[in-house]
Amino acid sequence: MTENHHSTREFIAFMVQGRQFCIDITSIREIRGWNDATKLPHVPDYVVGVVNLRGTILPIIDVSARFGLGDCKPSPQSVVIVAQVGDRMAGMLVDSVSDILQVAPDDIRDLPDMDTPVGAEYLRQVILHEDAIICEVLLENIISTTLQDAA
């Protein structure tokens, strides 16, 4: 047992339109089942609405729509990942949560150059896990942009 657990990082992996993404576990406050959200007027299409989370009004982001992959069709398997960046909190509607990843520093790589705005704007880096390459979502941009747009 020479593995240094302090050097590994944990990520929550989730599915959106058949694609796997992840978020650093330290940003996640909770994972909840899908409940209908109250739609607000004059908000971007990717803001599904808001929910009352123990007295906090929480915007819910359709991650699929945010990434330009089409609207999510919520189902009983859909989940909301409640994430926080600084003092901002939002729910992210995803198809499912698929795994908790234990990732060694050598398995975290820089994002390759891509000719797409989604790459640079919404993705932080890539994680090599087993035979998969999983993109880490740049949570700061998703949450801060969403809250500014919805305000």
Stockholm file with secondary structure:
# STOCKHOLM 1.0

chainA/1-151         MTENHHSTREFIAFMVQGRQFCIDITSIREIRGWNDATKLPHVPDYVVGVVNLRGTILPIIDVSARFGLGDCKPSPQSVVIVAQVGDRMAGMLVDSVSDILQVAPDDIRDLPDMDTPVGAEYLRQVILHEDAIICEVLLENIISTTLQDAA
#=GR chainA/1-151 SS CCCCTTTCEEEEEEEETTEEEEEEGGGEEEEEECCCCBCCTTCCTTEEEEEEETTEEEEEEEHHHHTTSCCCCCCTTCEEEEEEETTEEEEEEESEEEEEEEECGGGEEECCCCSSHHHHHHEEEEEEETTEEEEEECHHHHHHHHHHHHC
#=GC SS_cons         CCCCTTTCEEEEEEEETTEEEEEEGGGEEEEEECCCCBCCTTCCTTEEEEEEETTEEEEEEEHHHHTTSCCCCCCTTCEEEEEEETTEEEEEEESEEEEEEEECGGGEEECCCCSSHHHHHHEEEEEEETTEEEEEECHHHHHHHHHHHHC
//
